[in-house]
């Protein structure tokens, strides 16, 4: 009988990693932000900084 029969198969790591770090394990918890929201926030921040630099935000 094979001992591997009951185990879950995990994707094999690249040979250079030697199994020390596995990046493709299941994601657990954390802050969930859509990529579109991150881009929109970054653009809004850039516009705000540009307006402040040009003196358009007030005295």
C-alpha positions as CSV (number, residue, x, y, z in Angstrom):
1,X,0.0,0.0,0.0
2,X,1.1,3.5,-0.7
3,X,1.4,6.0,2.1
4,X,0.6,9.0,-0.2
5,X,-2.9,7.8,-1.0
6,X,-4.6,9.6,2.0
7,X,-2.7,12.8,1.8
8,X,-3.8,16.0,0.0
9,X,-1.6,16.8,-3.0
10,X,0.1,20.2,-2.8
11,X,1.5,21.9,-5.8
12,X,5.2,21.4,-6.0
13,X,7.5,24.3,-5.4
14,X,10.0,25.4,-8.0
15,X,13.4,23.7,-7.6
16,X,15.1,27.0,-6.7
17,X,12.8,27.5,-3.7
18,X,13.7,24.1,-2.3
19,X,10.4,24.1,-0.5
20,X,11.4,26.7,2.0
21,X,8.7,29.2,1.1
22,X,5.3,28.5,-0.4
23,X,3.5,31.5,-1.9
24,X,0.5,29.7,-3.2
25,X,-1.1,28.5,0.0
26,X,-4.7,29.3,0.8
27,X,-5.4,33.0,1.5
28,X,-6.6,33.6,5.0
29,X,-8.4,36.8,6.2
30,X,-6.9,40.2,5.7
31,X,-8.2,43.5,4.3
32,X,-10.0,43.1,1.0
33,X,-9.8,46.1,-1.3
34,X,-10.7,46.1,-4.9
35,X,-7.9,47.1,-7.3
36,X,-10.1,49.8,-8.8
37,X,-10.5,51.4,-5.4
38,X,-6.7,51.5,-4.9
39,X,-6.2,53.1,-8.3
40,X,-9.0,55.7,-7.7
41,X,-7.5,56.5,-4.3
42,X,-4.0,56.9,-5.8
43,X,-5.3,59.2,-8.5
44,X,-7.3,61.3,-6.0
45,X,-4.2,61.6,-3.8
46,X,-2.0,62.7,-6.8
47,X,-4.6,65.3,-7.8
48,X,-4.8,66.6,-4.3
49,X,-1.0,66.9,-3.9
50,X,-0.8,68.6,-7.3
51,X,-3.5,71.1,-6.4
52,X,-1.8,71.8,-3.0
53,X,1.6,72.3,-4.8
54,X,0.0,74.8,-7.2
55,X,-1.8,76.7,-4.4
56,X,-5.3,75.8,-5.6
57,X,-6.5,74.5,-2.2
58,X,-6.7,77.7,-0.4
59,X,-4.6,80.1,1.7
